Amino acid sequence: MIDLSLFKNIAEITVTDSAKKYQSAQAMPLLEISTELCQATISLYGGQILEFTAHNKSPLLWLSPLVKFESGVPIRGGIPICAPWFGKHHNSAYPNHGFARTSEWQLSHCEVLTNQAIKITLSLSQSARTAALGYSDFEMSISFILGQELALEFSMTNHSDTAIDCGWAWHSYFNVNDIAAVAVTGLAGYQYIDAVQGGITNRLDHQLDHQLGKQQTFKGEVDRYFVNASAEQTIECAQPITLTGQNCNTVITWNPGAPLAEKMHDIGAANFDRFVCVERGSAFSDSWLIGPKDTETATLVISQPF
């Protein structure tokens, strides 16, 4: 385990668990980070950040008040990492959205950057479970750069002698006051699959069925997949949120709407209007094909300019 006391002059980093922080029945390992720039909570289970608040800014991420912390169950909220496939696998026995978000990651690195931001890196490698799902000789890495803004890095290394596929996305849940007042810019003119209208989202050779005319709004259920989108989107809300990505050209916009949310035990009809998902990754025809002994890396910067 990394000696977190080495960072005591820059940040307060506390090892805790979900039972203590969220009163869950199971105790999932957490890191709580507090600096002069921000506060954050990271879950080793799922390799995901659950909370992030920059100094003098509103909380960036939404974590469901009905969230479950249970082994084998995804954590609803924050920024889960869906990998090494996004959506349904062609083998129906395989878990939806891959195995990364329901695996326990290891803390592999922690450093202070020149701007006093804290960089925390988690890693995930082969296990009996991943091998049974067709993934051996690999390593995933995810870094959280915690400063005046939140930056993410995701990489996958192929240690084998044959190419491997990796379709993935950061399934980001952003905190908003009212989904009906939210709009997403930066997607106008781009084609997308509309999953609500029956678009097929688990094929690599899909047809892009629609083109967005203006900004993306959320009047009822929205589930849209922009496979090759622009590098930047802005969530227009009370405190706008800008996402700037590199090597993650797939953008997914999602909110379940009230009827579907009511059927989801970890969201509920009373909570659907408090978040919007604007997800970035490399999925479907944009999925990574990683050559032998090679690595693919993507970055995402999330800021609240005003």
N, C-alpha and C positions, 0 to 999 in steps of 0.2 A: 504494500500500500504506500502511496506517495505521502511523504511527511508534509501535511498541509500547514504545520506550524511555521514552515519556512516563509509563508506569505503573510504572517501576522501583522507586519508593519504596513502592508498595502490593503489587505482584505481580511475580513472575518469569514472563514470557510468552516462550516460545521457539518459533521456527518450525523445524520439523523435518519428517521424513517417515516413512512406514511401513517403509521399508527399514532405516532407522537404528534405529527403536524396536522393530519387530516382525520384522525380518529377512525382509521380503517381497521377492519378485522385482521387483515394480514399486514405485516410490517415489510414494506418494500423500501429498499435503501435509497436515501435522498442526500443531496448536497445542498446546503443553504449558503449563499454567497452574499456578502454585504460589503460594498466599497463606497468611496465618496462619489462614485459615478452612478451606481445602480444597485438594485437588489434582485436576486434571482433564486429560483429553486430548480434543481436538475434531478431527474429520476434516473438511476442506473438501470432500473427495469424499463425497457423500451428505448433506452438511449435518448431521452427526450427532455427538453426544457419545459417546465410546467408554468413558471411565473417569471416575468421580467418587467421591472419598472425602472426606467432611467430617472435620474435626479430631476425634479420639477416637471415630470411628465406623468400622464395617467398610465395605469397598468396596460401593457401592450397585449397580453395574451388572456384568453378566456379558458378557464378550467371549470368544467361542469360542476354545479353544486351536488349533482347526483353521481359523481364520478365513482367508479369501482376500482379498488386496488386489489386485484386477484390474479394469481398466477394463471397465465394462459389467456387473460382478458386484456384487450387494449385499454389504455388510459384515455378517457374522453376529454381532450383539451390540450392546451399547450401546443407543442409542435412535435407530433409523432413522426418517425421516419418509416415510411412504407417501402420495404425492399426485401428481397431482390426482384420482386414483381409488384406491379400496381394493379389493384382491382382483383378480379377473379382469375385464378389459374386455370389452364385448360384441364388439369386434373382436379376434379371437384373435391377430392379428399384433402387437397392442400389448403392451408389457411388463406383467407382473404387478405390481400395487401401484404403478403409475404410473412416472414418470421421475425424480422428485425424488431418490430414494435412490441413483440411479446417475448423477447429474449432479455436476459440480464447481461448488460455490458460491463466492461471493466474500465476503471479510471486508469488511463495510461500516461497522461502528461498534464502538467499544469505549469503555466509561466505567466509572468508579468510582462506586458508589452511596453514599448517606449512611451505610448500615450497613457500609460497606467491602467489600461484595460486588462482584464484577466482572461487568459485563454485556457479553457479546460477541454481536454480531449478524452473521448471514450473510444473503446475498441471492441469489436466482436469478431471472433474467428470460429473455425470449424468445431462442431460438436456432433455427438451422435444424432441429435435432432436435425441439424442442418444437413448432415450427410444423407439422412433418410429422405430429405426433401430435395436432394440432387445437388447440394452445394458443399464441396470439399475443397481444401487447399485454397482458401480465400481469407482476406481480412477486410472488414469494414472499419472505417474510422469516421467519427463525427466530432467536430470541434465547435465550441460555443465561445465567441469572443464577446465578452461582457464589458461594455463601456457606456458611452453616451448614446450609443445605438447598439443593436444586437446584430452580430454577424455569425453566419453558419458556414461550415465547410464540411462536405461529405466526400469520402473517397472509398473506392473499392479496388483492392489489389488481387489479381489472379496469380496465385502461386503455382498453378498447374501447368501442364504442357499442352492443353487445349483451350480454345476460346470459351468464355462463359458469358451468358446474358445477364444483364442487370437492368430491370425497369424499376423506377423508384420515384418517390416524391416526398417532400416535406409537407405533411398534412396540417398546415398551420391554421389554428383557431385564433382569430383576432377579436379583441374585446370591442364592442360597439354599444351605443346606447339604444339604438332602434334599427333593426335590419331594414325596415321599410324606407328609412332615410339614407341608406348607404348606396353609393355608386362606385364602380371600379372603372378607372380610366386606363388607357394604354392597351386596350384590346380591340378597339374599333377597326374594322376592316379585316380582321383575322377570322379564319374559318374554324369551326368547332363541331364536335359531336354533341348532340343533346341527348343525354341519357334519360331524361324525363320523358322525352318523346320517342323512346325506344331505340336510340342509337346503340350500336354494339360497341362495347368498350374493352373487350378482352381479346381483340385481334390485332395483329401487327399490320395487316394490309387493309385497314379500315378505309371507309369513305368519309370525308369531312362533309357533313350534311348541310351545314348552315354557315352564314357569315354574319358577324355582329355589325350592326349598322352604327350604333353610337356607344355610349357607355353601358356597362353591365349593371343592371339594377336587379332587385330581389323582391318581386311581387309573387309570393308563393314559392313552391319548391323550385330550386335551381341546381342543376348538376351538369356542368358543361366542361368539355375537354378541348382545350386549344393546344394542338400538338406542336405547332411551331409558332410561338408568339414572340412579342417584342421583349427586349431585355428589362423593361421597367413597367411597373404598374403602380397606381396610387389608389388606395382605398379612401374615398372621400367620405369623411364622417366628422364628428365633433373635433377630433384631433387627428388629422390625416396621417396615413401610414403609407410610406413608399417602400416598395420592394425592388431591388436591383439584383439581377441574377447573372451568372456566367456559367455556361455549360449545363444549364437546366432550362431548356426552351419550352417544355410542356407546362401549361398553366391550367389548373382546374379551379373553377369557381363553384362553391357549394353552400347551400343552406337548405335544410330539409323542409322548411315551412311547418306550420302548426300541425296539420293532420299526420304527417309522417313522424314528426318529433314526438307526438303523443304516444306513438307505438314504440319508441326507443326508450328503453328503461333507464338509460344514463343521460338522457336529455330532457324529455318531457315537454309538453305543450307550453308550459310557463316559462321556458328558458330559450326557446329557439331564436327569439328576436334579439338576443344579447351577443351574438357572435356572427362572424362571417369567415368562411374558409376561402382563402386565396392561396393556392398551393403551387409550388414550383418544383419541377423535377425533370426526369427524362423517361418518358413512358411510351408504350405502344410502339409506333414506328420510329420514335426518337430514342428508344431504349439503347443503353450502352452494350456494345459487343466488345468485351475486354479480351485482348489477345494474351497469349501465354506470357507470364512474368511481367505483365503490364499493369498500369494503374490509371483509373479515370478519376477526375476530381471536379467538383462543382462548388461554387460559392454563392452565397446570398447575403445581401446587406439589407436590414430592415430598420428604417428610421422614421422618426416622428418629427418632421422639420419645424413645426410651429408649436 
